[in-house]
Amino acid sequence: MQADNDPNQEHETSAPAADVEVTQADPAPALDPWEELEAEAAKWKEISLRTAAEMENLRKRTTREREDAIRYANQRLLEELIPVIDNFEMGMQAAAQDTKSMIYIGMDMVRRQLNEFLASQGVEEIPTSGQFDPNLHDAVAQEDCSAGEEGRILKVTRRGFRLRDRLLRPASVVVSKVPTPAE
């Protein structure tokens, strides 16, 4: 038994050579050397343009990232300073019993310096008047309020801050709700 791939073996099903029409594809017409050079130059020009665009995008992105890093470099420090300011404010409330005391006057001067420092760093207190905004406020409680609309901020339990356009800490607020009628 011989293998089917034997070139010396004739198959009964194979057609005689005279009956088979062999068509050979014409080779691609040879390009003029000048046209080949122009095609090659166009290819390298496109690669060059893409690379230049990628480099420009990289430069812009790096510049933007560097500006953001500088702009928000103190964010971590400020986030850790805010609870210290909260405690200082509680001390101010306790010292407010005697506004003529030297302790209160000194603490008030420190408070003004802290507020000036925060402002110079781009920190703003989140406004807490008006309607509740879940992007800026954290509702810690709701209270019935028949004289007013639902979702109005009634009081602030903890101040909120933002650094330029980034939220450092949401303001904790108590929000109004319309009382439900008793059944």
OpenMM code with the backbone's topology and positions (N, CA, C; nanometers):
from openmm import Vec3, app, unit

residues = "MET GLN ALA ASP ASN ASP PRO ASN GLN GLU HIS GLU THR SER ALA PRO ALA ALA ASP VAL GLU VAL THR GLN ALA ASP PRO ALA PRO ALA LEU ASP PRO TRP GLU GLU LEU GLU ALA GLU ALA ALA LYS TRP LYS GLU ILE SER LEU ARG THR ALA ALA GLU MET GLU ASN LEU ARG LYS ARG THR THR ARG GLU ARG GLU ASP ALA ILE ARG TYR ALA ASN GLN ARG LEU LEU GLU GLU LEU ILE PRO VAL ILE ASP ASN PHE GLU MET GLY MET GLN ALA ALA ALA GLN ASP THR LYS SER MET ILE TYR ILE GLY MET ASP MET VAL ARG ARG GLN LEU ASN GLU PHE LEU ALA SER GLN GLY VAL GLU GLU ILE PRO THR SER GLY GLN PHE ASP PRO ASN LEU HIS ASP ALA VAL ALA GLN GLU ASP CYS SER ALA GLY GLU GLU GLY ARG ILE LEU LYS VAL THR ARG ARG GLY PHE ARG LEU ARG ASP ARG LEU LEU ARG PRO ALA SER VAL VAL VAL SER LYS VAL PRO THR PRO ALA GLU".split()
positions = [
    Vec3(0.0833, -0.1174, 0.0000),
    Vec3(0.0000, 0.0000, 0.0000),
    Vec3(0.0877, 0.1236, 0.0000),
    Vec3(0.0640, 0.2092, -0.0922),
    Vec3(0.1468, 0.3279, -0.1041),
    Vec3(0.0713, 0.4478, -0.0503),
    Vec3(0.1470, 0.5458, -0.0096),
    Vec3(0.0869, 0.6680, 0.0444),
    Vec3(0.0213, 0.7473, -0.0663),
    Vec3(-0.0828, 0.8215, -0.0304),
    Vec3(-0.1549, 0.9010, -0.1292),
    Vec3(-0.0728, 1.0181, -0.1795),
    Vec3(0.0284, 1.0553, -0.1075),
    Vec3(0.1053, 1.1733, -0.1443),
    Vec3(0.2215, 1.1407, -0.2356),
    Vec3(0.2325, 1.0193, -0.2828),
    Vec3(0.3455, 0.9798, -0.3672),
    Vec3(0.3318, 1.0476, -0.5027),
    Vec3(0.4319, 1.1307, -0.5403),
    Vec3(0.4210, 1.2030, -0.6679),
    Vec3(0.4330, 1.1121, -0.7895),
    Vec3(0.4919, 0.9949, -0.7711),
    Vec3(0.5098, 0.9055, -0.8852),
    Vec3(0.3836, 0.8261, -0.9157),
    Vec3(0.2921, 0.8225, -0.8255),
    Vec3(0.1710, 0.7447, -0.8430),
    Vec3(0.0697, 0.8238, -0.9235),
    Vec3(0.0101, 0.7573, -1.0192),
    Vec3(-0.0935, 0.8210, -1.0977),
    Vec3(-0.2286, 0.7837, -1.0392),
    Vec3(-0.3129, 0.8778, -1.0324),
    Vec3(-0.4473, 0.8531, -0.9821),
    Vec3(-0.5414, 0.8406, -1.0993),
    Vec3(-0.6377, 0.7562, -1.0829),
    Vec3(-0.7346, 0.7371, -1.1894),
    Vec3(-0.8251, 0.8577, -1.2038),
    Vec3(-0.8435, 0.9315, -1.0932),
    Vec3(-0.9360, 1.0429, -1.0981),
    Vec3(-0.8706, 1.1698, -1.1472),
    Vec3(-0.7416, 1.1705, -1.1576),
    Vec3(-0.6762, 1.2945, -1.1998),
    Vec3(-0.6971, 1.3140, -1.3492),
    Vec3(-0.7112, 1.4365, -1.3872),
    Vec3(-0.7341, 1.4688, -1.5281),
    Vec3(-0.6006, 1.4720, -1.5986),
    Vec3(-0.6009, 1.4381, -1.7264),
    Vec3(-0.4751, 1.4469, -1.8016),
    Vec3(-0.4293, 1.5912, -1.8101),
    Vec3(-0.3021, 1.6116, -1.8219),
    Vec3(-0.2417, 1.7433, -1.8209),
    Vec3(-0.2973, 1.8319, -1.9306),
    Vec3(-0.3347, 1.7773, -2.0420),
    Vec3(-0.3835, 1.8576, -2.1527),
    Vec3(-0.5208, 1.9159, -2.1224),
    Vec3(-0.6006, 1.8489, -2.0372),
    Vec3(-0.7359, 1.8970, -2.0072),
    Vec3(-0.7374, 2.0083, -1.9018),
    Vec3(-0.6330, 2.0183, -1.8200),
    Vec3(-0.6317, 2.1163, -1.7108),
    Vec3(-0.5810, 2.2480, -1.7651),
    Vec3(-0.6587, 2.3502, -1.7422),
    Vec3(-0.6190, 2.4830, -1.7883),
    Vec3(-0.5485, 2.5524, -1.6721),
    Vec3(-0.4282, 2.5846, -1.6884),
    Vec3(-0.3511, 2.6491, -1.5829),
    Vec3(-0.3486, 2.7978, -1.6112),
    Vec3(-0.3988, 2.8744, -1.5121),
    Vec3(-0.3938, 3.0197, -1.5265),
    Vec3(-0.3002, 3.0716, -1.4207),
    Vec3(-0.2081, 3.1423, -1.4633),
    Vec3(-0.1122, 3.1987, -1.3709),
    Vec3(-0.1440, 3.3469, -1.3582),
    Vec3(-0.1496, 3.3937, -1.2321),
    Vec3(-0.1803, 3.5348, -1.2098),
    Vec3(-0.0635, 3.6179, -1.2591),
    Vec3(-0.0989, 3.7249, -1.3258),
    Vec3(0.0061, 3.8146, -1.3720),
    Vec3(0.0706, 3.8772, -1.2486),
    Vec3(0.2002, 3.8830, -1.2421),
    Vec3(0.2637, 3.9482, -1.1280),
    Vec3(0.2259, 4.0954, -1.1274),
    Vec3(0.2249, 4.1539, -1.0065),
    Vec3(0.1889, 4.2946, -0.9938),
    Vec3(0.2820, 4.3755, -1.0816),
    Vec3(0.2242, 4.4716, -1.1502),
    Vec3(0.3102, 4.5505, -1.2374),
    Vec3(0.4160, 4.6200, -1.1529),
    Vec3(0.5333, 4.6145, -1.1972),
    Vec3(0.6439, 4.6741, -1.1238),
    Vec3(0.6247, 4.8253, -1.1189),
    Vec3(0.6375, 4.8793, -0.9966),
    Vec3(0.6230, 5.0233, -0.9804),
    Vec3(0.7489, 5.0918, -1.0306),
    Vec3(0.7253, 5.2065, -1.0770),
    Vec3(0.8363, 5.2901, -1.1177),
    Vec3(0.9187, 5.3204, -0.9918),
    Vec3(1.0486, 5.3173, -0.9959),
    Vec3(1.1296, 5.3456, -0.8764),
    Vec3(1.0940, 5.4805, -0.8141),
    Vec3(1.0579, 5.5738, -0.8942),
    Vec3(1.0194, 5.7061, -0.8405),
    Vec3(0.8910, 5.6950, -0.7585),
    Vec3(0.7923, 5.6189, -0.8074),
    Vec3(0.6675, 5.5989, -0.7356),
    Vec3(0.6913, 5.5232, -0.6055),
    Vec3(0.7824, 5.4245, -0.6079),
    Vec3(0.8150, 5.3520, -0.4851),
    Vec3(0.8721, 5.4473, -0.3807),
    Vec3(0.9600, 5.5353, -0.4227),
    Vec3(1.0194, 5.6318, -0.3304),
    Vec3(0.9139, 5.7274, -0.2758),
    Vec3(0.8217, 5.7702, -0.3634),
    Vec3(0.7145, 5.8594, -0.3174),
    Vec3(0.6245, 5.7881, -0.2159),
    Vec3(0.5910, 5.6620, -0.2387),
    Vec3(0.5089, 5.5848, -0.1453),
    Vec3(0.5807, 5.5692, -0.0117),
    Vec3(0.7077, 5.5385, -0.0180),
    Vec3(0.7878, 5.5250, 0.1041),
    Vec3(0.7937, 5.6577, 0.1800),
    Vec3(0.8124, 5.7669, 0.1084),
    Vec3(0.8173, 5.8996, 0.1723),
    Vec3(0.6823, 5.9335, 0.2350),
    Vec3(0.5728, 5.8998, 0.1685),
    Vec3(0.4396, 5.9265, 0.2233),
    Vec3(0.4171, 5.8460, 0.3509),
    Vec3(0.4627, 5.7208, 0.3500),
    Vec3(0.4489, 5.6368, 0.4688),
    Vec3(0.5255, 5.6978, 0.5861),
    Vec3(0.6472, 5.7390, 0.5637),
    Vec3(0.7281, 5.7965, 0.6721),
    Vec3(0.6763, 5.9329, 0.7159),
    Vec3(0.6171, 6.0060, 0.6217),
    Vec3(0.5577, 6.1347, 0.6582),
    Vec3(0.4389, 6.1127, 0.7511),
    Vec3(0.3554, 6.0132, 0.7208),
    Vec3(0.2405, 5.9822, 0.8060),
    Vec3(0.2865, 5.9379, 0.9447),
    Vec3(0.3872, 5.8537, 0.9510),
    Vec3(0.4408, 5.8089, 1.0801),
    Vec3(0.4943, 5.9282, 1.1582),
    Vec3(0.5617, 6.0176, 1.0889),
    Vec3(0.6168, 6.1369, 1.1532),
    Vec3(0.5068, 6.2263, 1.2088),
    Vec3(0.4010, 6.2471, 1.1314),
    Vec3(0.2891, 6.3298, 1.1766),
    Vec3(0.2188, 6.2684, 1.2972),
    Vec3(0.1991, 6.1366, 1.2949),
    Vec3(0.1363, 6.0691, 1.4090),
    Vec3(0.2231, 6.0805, 1.5338),
    Vec3(0.3515, 6.0612, 1.5177),
    Vec3(0.4432, 6.0704, 1.6313),
    Vec3(0.4444, 6.2122, 1.6874),
    Vec3(0.4425, 6.3115, 1.6009),
    Vec3(0.4403, 6.4504, 1.6468),
    Vec3(0.3107, 6.4790, 1.7226),
    Vec3(0.1991, 6.4274, 1.6747),
    Vec3(0.0708, 6.4478, 1.7431),
    Vec3(0.0714, 6.3781, 1.8795),
    Vec3(0.1253, 6.2571, 1.8851),
    Vec3(0.1342, 6.1854, 2.0123),
    Vec3(0.2223, 6.2612, 2.1114),
    Vec3(0.3321, 6.3155, 2.0642),
    Vec3(0.4226, 6.3926, 2.1511),
    Vec3(0.3538, 6.5191, 2.2011),
    Vec3(0.2771, 6.5847, 2.1161),
    Vec3(0.2050, 6.7053, 2.1575),
    Vec3(0.0994, 6.6715, 2.2630),
    Vec3(0.0274, 6.5614, 2.2421),
    Vec3(-0.0715, 6.5176, 2.3414),
    Vec3(-0.0047, 6.4817, 2.4736),
    Vec3(0.1095, 6.4159, 2.4676),
    Vec3(0.1839, 6.3811, 2.5884),
    Vec3(0.2295, 6.5070, 2.6609),
    Vec3(0.2777, 6.6040, 2.5865),
    Vec3(0.3225, 6.7298, 2.6470),
    Vec3(0.2057, 6.8009, 2.7154),
    Vec3(0.0901, 6.8074, 2.6493),
    Vec3(-0.0274, 6.8723, 2.7081),
    Vec3(-0.0743, 6.7990, 2.8335),
    Vec3(-0.0794, 6.6644, 2.8268),
    Vec3(-0.1236, 6.5867, 2.9413),
    Vec3(-0.0264, 6.6027, 3.0587),
    Vec3(0.1024, 6.6018, 3.0313),
    Vec3(0.2026, 6.6190, 3.1369),
    Vec3(0.1909, 6.7564, 3.2002),
    Vec3(0.1708, 6.8588, 3.1194),
    Vec3(0.1524, 6.9946, 3.1714),
    Vec3(0.0285, 7.0030, 3.2589),
    Vec3(-0.0811, 6.9435, 3.2136),
    Vec3(-0.2063, 6.9452, 3.2904),
    Vec3(-0.1894, 6.8699, 3.4229),
    Vec3(-0.1236, 6.7542, 3.4194),
    Vec3(-0.1014, 6.6768, 3.5420),
    Vec3(-0.0113, 6.7519, 3.6392),
    Vec3(0.0904, 6.8197, 3.5876),
    Vec3(0.1806, 6.8969, 3.6730),
    Vec3(0.1048, 7.0138, 3.7374),
    Vec3(0.0217, 7.0826, 3.6597),
    Vec3(-0.0577, 7.1935, 3.7148),
    Vec3(-0.1540, 7.1437, 3.8221),
    Vec3(-0.2179, 7.0282, 3.7987),
    Vec3(-0.3081, 6.9719, 3.8995),
    Vec3(-0.2310, 6.9321, 4.0252),
    Vec3(-0.1132, 6.8753, 4.0079),
    Vec3(-0.0328, 6.8361, 4.1242),
    Vec3(0.0051, 6.9582, 4.2071),
    Vec3(0.0411, 7.0661, 4.1410),
    Vec3(0.0741, 7.1895, 4.2133),
    Vec3(-0.0515, 7.2484, 4.2762),
    Vec3(-0.1590, 7.2482, 4.2019),
    Vec3(-0.2831, 7.3100, 4.2484),
    Vec3(-0.3426, 7.2385, 4.3700),
    Vec3(-0.3300, 7.1066, 4.3718),
    Vec3(-0.3901, 7.0280, 4.4791),
    Vec3(-0.2857, 6.9618, 4.5693),
    Vec3(-0.1650, 7.0159, 4.5725),
    Vec3(-0.0568, 6.9565, 4.6517),
    Vec3(-0.0891, 6.9551, 4.8002),
    Vec3(-0.1575, 7.0553, 4.8490),
    Vec3(-0.1869, 7.0661, 4.9923),
    Vec3(-0.3174, 6.9984, 5.0320),
    Vec3(-0.3810, 6.9279, 4.9428),
    Vec3(-0.5119, 6.8696, 4.9724),
    Vec3(-0.5057, 6.7779, 5.0941),
    Vec3(-0.4076, 6.6912, 5.1014),
    Vec3(-0.3972, 6.5971, 5.2125),
    Vec3(-0.3768, 6.6715, 5.3443),
    Vec3(-0.2880, 6.7704, 5.3436),
    Vec3(-0.2636, 6.8501, 5.4637),
    Vec3(-0.3919, 6.9191, 5.5088),
    Vec3(-0.4633, 6.9784, 5.4156),
    Vec3(-0.5855, 7.0507, 5.4486),
    Vec3(-0.6941, 6.9558, 5.5011),
    Vec3(-0.7034, 6.8361, 5.4436),
    Vec3(-0.8012, 6.7386, 5.4915),
    Vec3(-0.7724, 6.6995, 5.6360),
    Vec3(-0.6458, 6.6920, 5.6732),
    Vec3(-0.6097, 6.6569, 5.8105),
    Vec3(-0.6205, 6.7773, 5.9039),
    Vec3(-0.6132, 6.8972, 5.8509),
    Vec3(-0.6231, 7.0181, 5.9322),
    Vec3(-0.7682, 7.0512, 5.9686),
    Vec3(-0.8619, 7.0117, 5.8868),
    Vec3(-1.0029, 7.0472, 5.9092),
    Vec3(-1.0556, 6.9971, 6.0444),
    Vec3(-1.0302, 6.8722, 6.0861),
    Vec3(-1.0785, 6.8320, 6.2194),
    Vec3(-1.0151, 6.9140, 6.3330),
    Vec3(-0.8912, 6.9581, 6.3155),
    Vec3(-0.8270, 7.0438, 6.4156),
    Vec3(-0.9016, 7.1764, 6.4227),
    Vec3(-0.9416, 7.2286, 6.3089),
    Vec3(-1.0183, 7.3536, 6.3047),
    Vec3(-1.1542, 7.3340, 6.3716),
    Vec3(-1.2158, 7.2175, 6.3492),
    Vec3(-1.3437, 7.1882, 6.4162),
    Vec3(-1.3280, 7.1934, 6.5682),
    Vec3(-1.2243, 7.1298, 6.6197),
    Vec3(-1.2007, 7.1303, 6.7644),
    Vec3(-1.1706, 7.2711, 6.8142),
    Vec3(-1.0980, 7.3470, 6.7356),
    Vec3(-1.0692, 7.4849, 6.7729),
    Vec3(-1.1988, 7.5659, 6.7811),
    Vec3(-1.2898, 7.5432, 6.6851),
    Vec3(-1.4188, 7.6133, 6.6853),
    Vec3(-1.5005, 7.5776, 6.8103),
    Vec3(-1.4938, 7.4508, 6.8523),
    Vec3(-1.5651, 7.4132, 6.9749),
    Vec3(-1.5046, 7.4860, 7.0954),
    Vec3(-1.3717, 7.5007, 7.0968),
    Vec3(-1.3071, 7.5781, 7.2026),
    Vec3(-1.3495, 7.7236, 7.1991),
    Vec3(-1.3646, 7.7770, 7.0794),
    Vec3(-1.4113, 7.9154, 7.0646),
    Vec3(-1.5522, 7.9317, 7.1203),
    Vec3(-1.6370, 7.8338, 7.0978),
    Vec3(-1.7735, 7.8410, 7.1506),
    Vec3(-1.7724, 7.8400, 7.3032),
    Vec3(-1.6842, 7.7593, 7.3608),
    Vec3(-1.6751, 7.7556, 7.5072),
    Vec3(-1.6183, 7.8860, 7.5616),
    Vec3(-1.5203, 7.9426, 7.4919),
    Vec3(-1.4586, 8.0671, 7.5370),
    Vec3(-1.5491, 8.1875, 7.5115),
    Vec3(-1.6513, 8.1715, 7.4293),
    Vec3(-1.7400, 8.2818, 7.3950),
    Vec3(-1.8272, 8.3250, 7.5124),
    Vec3(-1.8213, 8.2525, 7.6242),
    Vec3(-1.8972, 8.2916, 7.7433),
    Vec3(-1.8531, 8.4293, 7.7927),
    Vec3(-1.7232, 8.4554, 7.7763),
    Vec3(-1.6678, 8.5844, 7.8200),
    Vec3(-1.5877, 8.6423, 7.7035),
    Vec3(-1.6542, 8.7205, 7.6190),
    Vec3(-1.5888, 8.7740, 7.4991),
    Vec3(-1.4855, 8.8815, 7.5307),
    Vec3(-1.4797, 8.9280, 7.6550),
    Vec3(-1.3812, 9.0305, 7.6933),
    Vec3(-1.2528, 8.9667, 7.7472),
    Vec3(-1.2529, 8.8338, 7.7659),
    Vec3(-1.1345, 8.7703, 7.8235),
    Vec3(-1.0215, 8.7662, 7.7209),
    Vec3(-0.8994, 8.7637, 7.7718),
    Vec3(-0.7816, 8.7600, 7.6853),
    Vec3(-0.7740, 8.6264, 7.6097),
    Vec3(-0.8235, 8.5216, 7.6721),
    Vec3(-0.8232, 8.3909, 7.6056),
    Vec3(-0.9096, 8.3971, 7.4803),
    Vec3(-1.0292, 8.4505, 7.4927),
    Vec3(-1.1197, 8.4598, 7.3785),
    Vec3(-1.0600, 8.5502, 7.2706),
    Vec3(-1.0044, 8.6643, 7.3108),
    Vec3(-0.9469, 8.7587, 7.2142),
    Vec3(-0.8318, 8.6926, 7.1392),
    Vec3(-0.7460, 8.6202, 7.2108),
    Vec3(-0.6337, 8.5499, 7.1459),
    Vec3(-0.6816, 8.4404, 7.0521),
    Vec3(-0.7797, 8.3652, 7.0959),
    Vec3(-0.8332, 8.2574, 7.0109),
    Vec3(-0.9017, 8.3145, 6.8874),
    Vec3(-0.9661, 8.4292, 6.9014),
    Vec3(-1.0309, 8.4927, 6.7872),
    Vec3(-0.9272, 8.5367, 6.6835),
    Vec3(-0.8131, 8.5851, 6.7322),
    Vec3(-0.7055, 8.6247, 6.6397),
    Vec3(-0.6534, 8.5015, 6.5644),
    Vec3(-0.6376, 8.3907, 6.6348),
    Vec3(-0.5924, 8.2666, 6.5703),
    Vec3(-0.6961, 8.2192, 6.4692),
    Vec3(-0.8238, 8.2303, 6.5036),
    Vec3(-0.9296, 8.1893, 6.4106),
    Vec3(-0.9239, 8.2712, 6.2821),
    Vec3(-0.9049, 8.4019, 6.2949),
    Vec3(-0.8940, 8.4858, 6.1754),
    Vec3(-0.7728, 8.4459, 6.0912),
    Vec3(-0.6611, 8.4162, 6.1563),
    Vec3(-0.5424, 8.3732, 6.0821),
    Vec3(-0.5678, 8.2405, 6.0107),
    Vec3(-0.6347, 8.1481, 6.0770),
    Vec3(-0.6678, 8.0206, 6.0136),
    Vec3(-0.7579, 8.0418, 5.8923),
    Vec3(-0.8576, 8.1262, 5.9067),
    Vec3(-0.9484, 8.1538, 5.7948),
    Vec3(-0.8752, 8.2201, 5.6789),
    Vec3(-0.7826, 8.3110, 5.7077),
    Vec3(-0.7025, 8.3744, 5.6018),
    Vec3(-0.6121, 8.2722, 5.5343),
    Vec3(-0.5534, 8.1823, 5.6132),
    Vec3(-0.4684, 8.0769, 5.5567),
    Vec3(-0.5495, 7.9873, 5.4642),
    Vec3(-0.6667, 7.9443, 5.5098),
    Vec3(-0.7506, 7.8586, 5.4263),
    Vec3(-0.7894, 7.9289, 5.2964),
    Vec3(-0.8249, 8.0556, 5.3059),
    Vec3(-0.8622, 8.1316, 5.1859),
    Vec3(-0.7435, 8.1438, 5.0906),
    Vec3(-0.6248, 8.1651, 5.1450),
    Vec3(-0.5068, 8.1786, 5.0585),
    Vec3(-0.4718, 8.0471, 4.9886),
    Vec3(-0.5142, 7.9346, 5.0465),
    Vec3(-0.4887, 7.8038, 4.9860),
    Vec3(-0.6000, 7.7622, 4.8896),
    Vec3(-0.7026, 7.8451, 4.8764),
    Vec3(-0.8122, 7.8143, 4.7845),
    Vec3(-0.9232, 7.7337, 4.8491),
    Vec3(-0.9273, 7.7296, 4.9826),
    Vec3(-1.0309, 7.6543, 5.0530),
    Vec3(-1.1496, 7.7466, 5.0778),
    Vec3(-1.2681, 7.6971, 5.0458),
    Vec3(-1.3920, 7.7723, 5.0672),
    Vec3(-1.4851, 7.6882, 5.1533),
    Vec3(-1.5609, 7.7564, 5.2376),
    Vec3(-1.6627, 7.6863, 5.3148),
    Vec3(-1.7824, 7.6623, 5.2239),
    Vec3(-1.8414, 7.5446, 5.2351),
    Vec3(-1.9578, 7.5107, 5.1534),
    Vec3(-2.0796, 7.5857, 5.2070),
    Vec3(-2.1515, 7.6551, 5.1211),
    Vec3(-2.2701, 7.7279, 5.1675),
    Vec3(-2.3758, 7.6309, 5.2201),
    Vec3(-2.4374, 7.6717, 5.3308),
    Vec3(-2.5369, 7.5835, 5.3935),
    Vec3(-2.6709, 7.6538, 5.4107),
    Vec3(-2.6965, 7.7506, 5.3283),
    Vec3(-2.8274, 7.8149, 5.3320),
    Vec3(-2.9036, 7.7714, 5.2075),
    Vec3(-3.0294, 7.7489, 5.2248),
    Vec3(-3.1102, 7.7104, 5.1097),
    Vec3(-3.1384, 7.5616, 5.1057),
    Vec3(-3.1390, 7.5063, 4.9842),
    Vec3(-3.1780, 7.3680, 4.9623),
    Vec3(-3.0617, 7.2711, 4.9830),
    Vec3(-3.0957, 7.1518, 5.0202),
    Vec3(-3.0006, 7.0421, 5.0376),
    Vec3(-2.9489, 6.9979, 4.9016),
    Vec3(-2.8181, 6.9834, 4.8902),
    Vec3(-2.7545, 6.9346, 4.7680),
    Vec3(-2.6712, 6.8121, 4.8058),
    Vec3(-2.7094, 6.6934, 4.7602),
    Vec3(-2.6366, 6.5729, 4.8003),
    Vec3(-2.4913, 6.5710, 4.7536),
    Vec3(-2.4556, 6.6551, 4.6580),
    Vec3(-2.3168, 6.6628, 4.6132),
    Vec3(-2.2303, 6.7417, 4.7109),
    Vec3(-2.2917, 6.8278, 4.7901),
    Vec3(-2.2168, 6.9142, 4.8810),
    Vec3(-2.2497, 6.8917, 5.0279),
    Vec3(-2.3648, 6.8321, 5.0555),
    Vec3(-2.4107, 6.8187, 5.1929),
    Vec3(-2.4313, 6.6722, 5.2297),
    Vec3(-2.4149, 6.6452, 5.3588),
    Vec3(-2.4395, 6.5130, 5.4137),
    Vec3(-2.5524, 6.5279, 5.5153),
    Vec3(-2.6699, 6.4743, 5.4844),
    Vec3(-2.7848, 6.4867, 5.5743),
    Vec3(-2.7684, 6.3876, 5.6892),
    Vec3(-2.7557, 6.4392, 5.8100),
    Vec3(-2.7400, 6.3533, 5.9272),
    Vec3(-2.8736, 6.3299, 5.9971),
    Vec3(-2.9716, 6.4137, 5.9711),
    Vec3(-3.1038, 6.3977, 6.0325),
    Vec3(-3.2066, 6.4764, 5.9535),
    Vec3(-3.3330, 6.4420, 5.9781),
    Vec3(-3.4448, 6.5169, 5.9218),
    Vec3(-3.5342, 6.5590, 6.0365),
    Vec3(-3.5891, 6.6779, 6.0267),
    Vec3(-3.6812, 6.7279, 6.1277),
    Vec3(-3.8083, 6.7745, 6.0592),
    Vec3(-3.9201, 6.7506, 6.1267),
    Vec3(-4.0477, 6.7976, 6.0731),
    Vec3(-4.0500, 6.9487, 6.0727),
    Vec3(-4.0977, 7.0040, 5.9643),
    Vec3(-4.1059, 7.1496, 5.9516),
    Vec3(-4.2285, 7.1806, 5.8667),
    Vec3(-4.3345, 7.2248, 5.9306),
    Vec3(-4.4574, 7.2518, 5.8560),
    Vec3(-4.4505, 7.3838, 5.7801),
    Vec3(-4.3712, 7.4765, 5.8278),
    Vec3(-4.3602, 7.6071, 5.7622),
    Vec3(-4.2401, 7.6055, 5.6682),
    Vec3(-4.2561, 7.5484, 5.5548),
    Vec3(-4.1466, 7.5470, 5.4584),
    Vec3(-4.1530, 7.4250, 5.3697),
    Vec3(-4.0627, 7.4218, 5.2755),
    Vec3(-4.0620, 7.3113, 5.1817),
    Vec3(-3.9658, 7.2031, 5.2310),
    Vec3(-3.9838, 7.0864, 5.1752),
    Vec3(-3.9006, 6.9731, 5.2119),
    Vec3(-3.7623, 6.9883, 5.1488),
    Vec3(-3.6599, 6.9473, 5.2228),
    Vec3(-3.5242, 6.9508, 5.1711),
    Vec3(-3.4494, 7.0788, 5.2011),
    Vec3(-3.5067, 7.1661, 5.2822),
    Vec3(-3.4390, 7.2903, 5.3191),
    Vec3(-3.3451, 7.2606, 5.4358),
    Vec3(-3.2287, 7.3219, 5.4352),
    Vec3(-3.1313, 7.3020, 5.5426),
    Vec3(-3.1756, 7.3831, 5.6638),
    Vec3(-3.1933, 7.3127, 5.7771),
    Vec3(-3.2368, 7.3784, 5.8995),
    Vec3(-3.1187, 7.4212, 5.9856),
    Vec3(-3.0197, 7.3332, 6.0027),
    Vec3(-2.9006, 7.3700, 6.0802),
    Vec3(-2.7819, 7.2877, 6.0351),
    Vec3(-2.6648, 7.3382, 6.0702),
    Vec3(-2.5388, 7.2761, 6.0314),
    Vec3(-2.4775, 7.2113, 6.1549),
    Vec3(-2.4428, 7.0835, 6.1441),
    Vec3(-2.3769, 7.0163, 6.2563),
    Vec3(-2.2255, 7.0123, 6.2387),
    Vec3(-2.1784, 7.0232, 6.1147),
    Vec3(-2.0351, 7.0260, 6.0869),
    Vec3(-2.0149, 7.0974, 5.9542),
    Vec3(-1.9249, 7.1941, 5.9550),
    Vec3(-1.9002, 7.2713, 5.8335),
    Vec3(-1.8330, 7.1845, 5.7276),
    Vec3(-1.8603, 7.2169, 5.6023),
    Vec3(-1.7981, 7.1475, 5.4906),
    Vec3(-1.7063, 7.2423, 5.4161),
    Vec3(-1.6081, 7.1842, 5.3460),
    Vec3(-1.5102, 7.2651, 5.2744),
    Vec3(-1.4820, 7.2047, 5.1381),
    Vec3(-1.4428, 7.2941, 5.0472),
    Vec3(-1.3984, 7.2502, 4.9151),
    Vec3(-1.2684, 7.3232, 4.8831),
    Vec3(-1.1810, 7.2532, 4.8143),
    Vec3(-1.0542, 7.3087, 4.7678),
    Vec3(-1.0699, 7.3347, 4.6191),
    Vec3(-1.0828, 7.4616, 4.5865),
    Vec3(-1.1124, 7.5051, 4.4500),
    Vec3(-1.2375, 7.4335, 4.3993),
    Vec3(-1.2235, 7.3355, 4.3116),
    Vec3(-1.3424, 7.2662, 4.2607),
    Vec3(-1.3547, 7.1238, 4.3147),
    Vec3(-1.2695, 7.0863, 4.4108),
    Vec3(-1.2755, 6.9529, 4.4706),
    Vec3(-1.3341, 6.9598, 4.6112),
    Vec3(-1.4167, 6.8631, 4.6420),
    Vec3(-1.4791, 6.8563, 4.7733),
    Vec3(-1.3803, 6.7957, 4.8725),
    Vec3(-1.3479, 6.8716, 4.9786),
    Vec3(-1.2629, 6.8183, 5.0852),
    Vec3(-1.3466, 6.7395, 5.1851),
    Vec3(-1.4583, 6.8000, 5.2252),
    Vec3(-1.5481, 6.7347, 5.3195),
    Vec3(-1.6871, 6.7945, 5.3016),
    Vec3(-1.7912, 6.7092, 5.2906),
    Vec3(-1.9263, 6.7642, 5.2779),
    Vec3(-1.9720, 6.8241, 5.4109),
    Vec3(-2.0617, 6.9189, 5.4039),
    Vec3(-2.1191, 6.9786, 5.5239),
    Vec3(-2.2252, 6.8831, 5.5790),
    Vec3(-2.2200, 6.8588, 5.7091),
    Vec3(-2.3216, 6.7754, 5.7746),
    Vec3(-2.4351, 6.8668, 5.8179),
    Vec3(-2.5552, 6.8348, 5.7717),
    Vec3(-2.6690, 6.9243, 5.7947),
    Vec3(-2.7919, 6.8464, 5.8397),
    Vec3(-2.8831, 6.9187, 5.9019),
    Vec3(-3.0156, 6.8671, 5.9356),
    Vec3(-3.1119, 6.9265, 5.8340),
    Vec3(-3.1928, 6.8400, 5.7737),
    Vec3(-3.2786, 6.8801, 5.6625),
    Vec3(-3.4250, 6.8751, 5.7061),
    Vec3(-3.5040, 6.9665, 5.6499),
    Vec3(-3.6464, 6.9709, 5.6830),
    Vec3(-3.7217, 6.8653, 5.6049),
    Vec3(-3.8315, 6.8202, 5.6651),
    Vec3(-3.9242, 6.7320, 5.5937),
    Vec3(-4.0647, 6.7726, 5.6325),
    Vec3(-4.1559, 6.7497, 5.5432),
    Vec3(-4.2954, 6.7831, 5.5682),
    Vec3(-4.3527, 6.6709, 5.6548),
    Vec3(-4.4179, 6.7057, 5.7655),
    Vec3(-4.4708, 6.6011, 5.8517),
    Vec3(-4.5811, 6.5233, 5.7815),
    Vec3(-4.5839, 6.3945, 5.8071),
    Vec3(-4.6887, 6.3116, 5.7480),
    Vec3(-4.8146, 6.3256, 5.8320),
    Vec3(-4.9318, 6.3328, 5.7678),
    Vec3(-5.0570, 6.3470, 5.8445),
    Vec3(-5.0813, 6.2211, 5.9284),
    Vec3(-5.1243, 6.2423, 6.0529),
    Vec3(-5.1509, 6.1292, 6.1419),
    Vec3(-5.2750, 6.0553, 6.0954),
    Vec3(-5.2693, 5.9241, 6.1046),
    Vec3(-5.3840, 5.8429, 6.0580),
    Vec3(-5.4838, 5.8269, 6.1697),
] * unit.nanometer
topology = app.Topology()
chain = topology.addChain("A")
for resn in residues:
    res = topology.addResidue(resn, chain)
    for name in ("N", "CA", "C"):
        topology.addAtom(name, app.Element.getBySymbol(name[0]), res)
